[in-house]
Amino acid sequence: MLFAMSTVATLADADSGSSSGGEVFVVVLGVAFFLMGVRWAFNIRGAADTQVARRQAGLRRRDQAAGVVGSAETDFFGLAFYRFVGAFMAFAGVFLLVCVLVLLML
């Protein structure tokens, strides 16, 4: 992440003479999206499993507070959904990084 930020700062300095905080912000956002997306997409250290368990626990608490007898085990947001969202987030992070680099090269 530090390498990407230093590359953006170097390209911005070479191009316009002053670095904008906007490019650095978008690079940090892109790297964060990429890292979080890869973590969910490949279920690193059970990240997607944790999200599924957290969501099901929240649904159970909501059902108990409302007095619903049935459980919320059948939920649309299962492991496959979180892995898909993770893959999308990783792609979006790479897209943001490429866009910033292309804009700085112009």
NUGU-670728 format. One line per field, with one value per residue: residue number from 1; chain; residue in one letter; x, y, z negated of N, C-alpha, C in turn. Coordinates in nm, 2 decimals. Each point is the difference from the previous one (the first is absolute). Last residue first. Layout:
# NUGU-670728
n c(NUM|...)
chain c(A|...)
res c(A|...)
neast c(X|...)
nnorth c(Y|...)
nup c(Z|...)
caeast c(X|...)
canorth c(Y|...)
caup c(Z|...)
ceast c(X|...)
cnorth c(Y|...)
cup c(Z|...)
END
This chain:
# NUGU-670728
n c(106|105|104|103|102|101|100|99|98|97|96|95|94|93|92|91|90|89|88|87|86|85|84|83|82|81|80|79|78|77|76|75|74|73|72|71|70|69|68|67|66|65|64|63|62|61|60|59|58|57|56|55|54|53|52|51|50|49|48|47|46|45|44|43|42|41|40|39|38|37|36|35|34|33|32|31|30|29|28|27|26|25|24|23|22|21|20|19|18|17|16|15|14|13|12|11|10|9|8|7|6|5|4|3|2|1)
chain c(A|A|A|A|A|A|A|A|A|A|A|A|A|A|A|A|A|A|A|A|A|A|A|A|A|A|A|A|A|A|A|A|A|A|A|A|A|A|A|A|A|A|A|A|A|A|A|A|A|A|A|A|A|A|A|A|A|A|A|A|A|A|A|A|A|A|A|A|A|A|A|A|A|A|A|A|A|A|A|A|A|A|A|A|A|A|A|A|A|A|A|A|A|A|A|A|A|A|A|A|A|A|A|A|A|A)
res c(L|M|L|L|V|L|V|C|V|L|L|F|V|G|A|F|A|M|F|A|G|V|F|R|Y|F|A|L|G|F|F|D|T|E|A|S|G|V|V|G|A|A|Q|D|R|R|R|L|G|A|Q|R|R|A|V|Q|T|D|A|A|G|R|I|N|F|A|W|R|V|G|M|L|F|F|A|V|G|L|V|V|V|F|V|E|G|G|S|S|S|G|S|D|A|D|A|L|T|A|V|T|S|M|A|F|L|M)
neast c(-0.20|0.06|-0.26|-0.43|0.01|0.05|-0.38|-0.30|0.10|-0.11|-0.46|-0.15|0.09|-0.30|-0.41|0.00|-0.05|-0.44|-0.28|0.05|-0.21|-0.46|-0.12|0.02|-0.36|-0.38|0.01|-0.10|-0.47|-0.48|-0.47|-0.26|-0.21|0.01|-0.27|-0.42|-0.49|-0.34|-0.11|-0.01|0.29|0.45|0.25|0.16|0.40|0.41|0.16|0.23|0.46|0.31|0.12|0.34|0.45|0.20|0.17|0.41|0.39|0.17|0.28|0.46|0.39|0.47|0.02|-0.27|-0.06|-0.22|0.03|0.40|0.11|-0.19|0.19|0.38|-0.07|-0.17|0.29|0.28|-0.18|-0.03|0.38|0.10|-0.24|0.15|0.37|-0.08|-0.16|0.27|0.39|0.49|0.36|0.25|-0.14|0.16|0.28|-0.18|-0.32|0.16|0.17|-0.31|-0.19|0.25|0.01|-0.35|0.01|0.28|-0.14|-0.27)
nnorth c(1.09|-0.36|-0.05|-0.22|-0.47|-0.22|-0.04|-0.35|-0.44|-0.12|-0.11|-0.43|-0.35|-0.06|-0.22|-0.47|-0.22|-0.03|-0.34|-0.42|-0.07|-0.10|-0.44|-0.28|0.02|-0.26|-0.46|-0.16|0.15|0.26|-0.06|-0.29|-0.34|-0.10|0.21|-0.18|-0.04|0.19|0.53|0.45|0.41|0.00|-0.37|0.02|0.24|-0.22|-0.30|0.17|0.10|-0.35|-0.13|0.25|-0.10|-0.38|0.05|0.21|-0.26|-0.28|0.19|0.04|-0.34|-0.07|0.09|-0.05|0.17|0.40|0.36|0.24|0.28|0.43|0.34|0.22|0.32|0.43|0.32|0.23|0.37|0.41|0.27|0.26|0.40|0.38|0.24|0.32|0.42|0.36|0.25|0.23|0.29|0.10|-0.23|-0.44|-0.26|-0.10|-0.35|-0.45|-0.17|-0.14|-0.42|-0.37|-0.10|-0.25|-0.46|-0.25|-0.10|-0.38)
nup c(1.80|-0.32|-0.41|0.03|0.00|-0.41|-0.27|0.11|-0.14|-0.44|-0.09|0.12|-0.29|-0.35|0.10|0.01|-0.41|-0.18|0.16|-0.20|-0.41|0.00|0.06|-0.38|-0.30|0.11|-0.09|-0.44|-0.15|0.01|0.04|-0.38|-0.39|-0.46|-0.40|-0.35|-0.29|-0.28|-0.13|-0.23|-0.02|-0.13|0.16|0.44|0.08|-0.09|0.33|0.37|-0.05|0.04|0.44|0.21|-0.12|0.20|0.43|0.05|-0.08|0.34|0.32|-0.11|-0.09|0.12|0.48|0.44|0.46|0.13|-0.33|-0.04|0.36|0.01|-0.26|0.17|0.35|-0.11|-0.18|0.29|0.23|-0.23|-0.03|0.37|0.05|-0.24|0.17|0.33|-0.14|-0.18|0.30|0.17|0.33|0.40|0.42|0.17|-0.29|-0.43|-0.03|0.01|-0.40|-0.33|0.05|-0.13|-0.45|-0.19|0.06|-0.28|-0.43|-0.06)
caeast c(-0.04|0.08|0.13|-0.01|-0.02|0.12|0.09|-0.06|0.03|0.14|0.04|-0.05|0.10|0.12|-0.02|0.00|0.14|0.08|-0.04|0.06|0.14|0.02|-0.02|0.12|0.11|-0.03|0.02|0.15|0.08|0.14|0.05|0.03|0.00|0.11|0.04|0.13|0.09|0.04|-0.02|-0.08|-0.14|-0.05|-0.03|-0.12|-0.12|-0.03|-0.06|-0.14|-0.08|-0.02|-0.09|-0.13|-0.05|-0.04|-0.12|-0.10|-0.03|-0.07|-0.14|-0.06|-0.15|-0.02|0.13|-0.04|0.07|-0.01|-0.13|-0.02|0.07|-0.07|-0.12|0.04|0.06|-0.10|-0.08|0.08|0.01|-0.13|-0.02|0.09|-0.05|-0.12|0.04|0.05|-0.10|-0.04|-0.14|-0.08|-0.06|0.08|-0.05|-0.09|0.07|0.11|-0.07|-0.06|0.10|0.06|-0.10|0.00|0.12|-0.02|-0.09|0.06|0.09|-0.08)
canorth c(0.09|-0.01|0.06|0.14|0.05|0.00|0.11|0.13|0.02|0.02|0.14|0.10|0.00|0.06|0.15|0.05|-0.01|0.11|0.13|0.00|0.02|0.14|0.07|-0.02|0.07|0.15|0.02|0.01|-0.11|0.04|0.02|0.14|0.01|-0.07|0.07|0.05|-0.06|-0.14|-0.09|-0.11|0.02|0.12|-0.02|-0.09|0.08|0.10|-0.07|-0.04|0.13|0.03|-0.10|0.04|0.13|-0.03|-0.08|0.09|0.09|-0.08|-0.01|0.14|-0.01|-0.01|0.00|-0.04|-0.12|-0.09|-0.07|-0.07|-0.12|-0.09|-0.05|-0.09|-0.12|-0.09|-0.06|-0.10|-0.11|-0.06|-0.07|-0.12|-0.11|-0.06|-0.09|-0.13|-0.08|-0.10|0.02|-0.12|-0.01|0.07|0.13|0.05|0.02|0.11|0.13|0.04|0.03|0.13|0.10|0.01|0.07|0.14|0.06|0.01|0.11|0.12)
caup c(0.10|0.12|-0.02|-0.01|0.14|0.07|-0.05|0.04|0.14|0.01|-0.05|0.09|0.11|-0.05|-0.01|0.13|0.05|-0.06|0.06|0.14|-0.02|-0.03|0.12|0.09|-0.05|0.03|0.15|0.03|-0.04|-0.01|0.14|0.04|0.14|0.06|0.13|0.01|0.10|-0.05|0.11|-0.04|0.06|-0.05|-0.14|-0.01|0.05|-0.10|-0.12|0.04|0.00|-0.14|-0.06|0.05|-0.06|-0.14|0.01|0.04|-0.11|-0.10|0.05|0.00|-0.03|-0.14|-0.07|-0.14|-0.02|0.12|0.00|-0.13|0.01|0.09|-0.07|-0.11|0.05|0.06|-0.10|-0.07|0.09|0.01|-0.13|0.00|0.09|-0.07|-0.11|0.06|0.06|-0.10|-0.05|-0.02|-0.13|-0.10|-0.02|0.09|0.12|-0.01|-0.01|0.13|0.09|-0.04|0.04|0.15|0.04|-0.03|0.09|0.13|-0.01|0.00)
ceast c(0.06|-0.03|0.10|0.12|-0.02|-0.02|0.13|0.09|-0.05|0.05|0.15|0.03|-0.04|0.11|0.13|-0.02|0.02|0.15|0.08|-0.03|0.08|0.15|0.02|-0.02|0.13|0.12|-0.02|0.02|0.15|0.08|0.15|0.06|0.00|0.00|0.12|0.03|0.14|0.10|0.06|-0.03|-0.09|-0.15|-0.07|-0.04|-0.13|-0.12|-0.04|-0.07|-0.15|-0.08|-0.03|-0.11|-0.13|-0.05|-0.05|-0.14|-0.12|-0.04|-0.09|-0.15|-0.07|-0.15|-0.03|0.13|-0.02|0.06|-0.01|-0.13|-0.02|0.07|-0.07|-0.12|0.03|0.06|-0.11|-0.09|0.07|0.01|-0.14|-0.02|0.09|-0.06|-0.12|0.04|0.05|-0.11|-0.03|-0.14|-0.09|-0.06|0.07|-0.04|-0.09|0.07|0.10|-0.06|-0.05|0.11|0.06|-0.09|0.01|0.12|-0.02|-0.10|0.06|0.09)
cnorth c(0.13|0.10|0.00|0.08|0.15|0.05|0.00|0.12|0.13|0.02|0.02|0.14|0.10|0.00|0.07|0.15|0.06|-0.01|0.11|0.13|0.00|0.03|0.15|0.07|-0.02|0.08|0.15|0.03|0.02|-0.10|0.03|0.00|0.14|0.00|-0.07|0.06|0.06|-0.06|-0.14|-0.10|-0.11|0.02|0.13|-0.02|-0.08|0.08|0.10|-0.07|-0.03|0.13|0.03|-0.09|0.04|0.13|-0.03|-0.07|0.10|0.09|-0.09|-0.01|0.13|0.01|0.01|-0.02|-0.06|-0.13|-0.10|-0.07|-0.09|-0.13|-0.10|-0.06|-0.10|-0.13|-0.09|-0.07|-0.12|-0.13|-0.07|-0.07|-0.12|-0.11|-0.06|-0.09|-0.13|-0.09|-0.11|0.03|-0.12|0.00|0.08|0.14|0.06|0.02|0.12|0.13|0.04|0.04|0.14|0.11|0.01|0.08|0.15|0.06|0.03|0.12)
cup c(-0.01|0.11|0.11|-0.03|-0.01|0.15|0.07|-0.05|0.05|0.15|0.01|-0.04|0.10|0.11|-0.05|0.00|0.14|0.04|-0.06|0.07|0.13|-0.02|-0.02|0.13|0.08|-0.05|0.03|0.14|0.03|-0.06|-0.01|0.14|0.05|0.15|0.06|0.14|0.00|0.10|-0.05|0.11|-0.05|0.05|-0.06|-0.14|-0.02|0.03|-0.11|-0.12|0.03|-0.02|-0.14|-0.05|0.05|-0.07|-0.15|0.00|0.03|-0.12|-0.09|0.04|0.00|-0.04|-0.15|-0.08|-0.14|-0.02|0.12|0.00|-0.13|0.01|0.10|-0.07|-0.11|0.05|0.06|-0.11|-0.07|0.09|0.00|-0.13|0.00|0.09|-0.06|-0.11|0.06|0.05|-0.10|-0.06|-0.01|-0.14|-0.10|-0.02|0.11|0.13|-0.01|-0.01|0.14|0.10|-0.04|0.04|0.15|0.04|-0.03|0.10|0.14|0.00)
END
